[in-house]
Amino acid sequence: MARAASFGELRFDRISRSFGTVDALRDVTLTIRKGEFIALLGPSGCGKSTTLNILAGLLPATGGGIWLDERRIDTLRPEERGFGMVFQNYALFPHMNVRRNIGFGLAMRHVSRAEIARRTQEAIALVRLEGHADKLPGQLSGGQQQRVAIARAIVIEPPLVLMDEPLSNLDAKLRLEMRAEIRRIHMSLGATTIYVTHDQEEALSLADRIVVMQAGDVRQVGTPDDLYARPASLDVAEFMGFRNRLSGEIVESDGAGASVRVGAALLRGVAASPLAKGARATLVMRTADLAPAPPDASTVPAIVTAGEFRGDGFVCSGASESGAELWFTSPTRLAIGEAVHLRIDPARARLYPADGA
């Protein structure tokens, strides 16, 4: 297929959207470069699908503007924007075969029959559906239907491909397969893709940059490496998998991090921002970075409350002396009610002000 339509950058300039008294989006400002794969990541209700629908023209903004280079596009009708859209529920025509479903957008644009046939066949080949072109959607698997939806979005050679949680209806194995396919298609086309998901793993594996959203705000924008290792705030850290949290008081702070007193334990972590001695702070860490160890001043005592076998070991939960629930890994099975001491990897734990700023 032809390479994606050319543009330099897409700019959201203080985009807002209100539903009555509820602000679904507040002053979203973002620049996306041609060829990027951008993931809008966040929990349900954070505003990521609202952002995508405003960009697609399916929902009007109540403030701000969207620019494609020097052309303002939020005032255009959806069909005038020329974007490709892949929906969560595929939205295929059940009475049309694969070939006609894919070519429908071209027919609506009054492209010649010969050109429709050529571009449709190229799209079928790109999504690897040769041999299925004459089947109806009901004769296809979920993964094959999703490929048809992707082919229909890209066959019009759009400047942007917009995807709204396209893999959420697939089983775990198909999601993994389709992730690889979506990335391959993106690279093949040189397209700019904006992808909505609530799945951190999906965003980390697909995106060039991730936009983390929370309650209508953009909380952090960065590469997968940045967000995975260096979340800028407590809410972003929790959403990026820092499942465990302990509260305490800062007793020492230096350029490499800070030490925090949690009960009788003295724990250390990397501070996301300067923390003063005596300040209250929250220490967070991932399940994989907390494990049983011989007791000493840098371990946290806990009582095992549950355990799950995960093939290469166990994931357990425990209750700390303060009542905090802690999730940790263990190479061996632990008994419910067993007392353990848990050591935190100080290079991978993060510290934030207690108010979450």
Secondary structure by P-SEA (a helix, b strand, c coil): cccccccccccccbbbbbcccccccccccccccccccccccccccccaaaaaaaaacccccccccccccccccccccccccbbbbbcccccccccccaaaaaaaaaaaacccaaaaaaaaaaaaaaaccccccccccccccaaaaaaaaaaaaacccccbbbbccccccccaaaaaaaaaaaaaaaaaacbbbbbbbccaaaaaacccbbbbbccccccccccccccccccccaaaaaaacccbbbbbbbccccccccccccccbbbbbbbcccccccbbbbbbbcccccccccccccbbbbbbcccccccccccbbbbcccbbbbbbcccccccccccbbbbcccccbbbcccccc
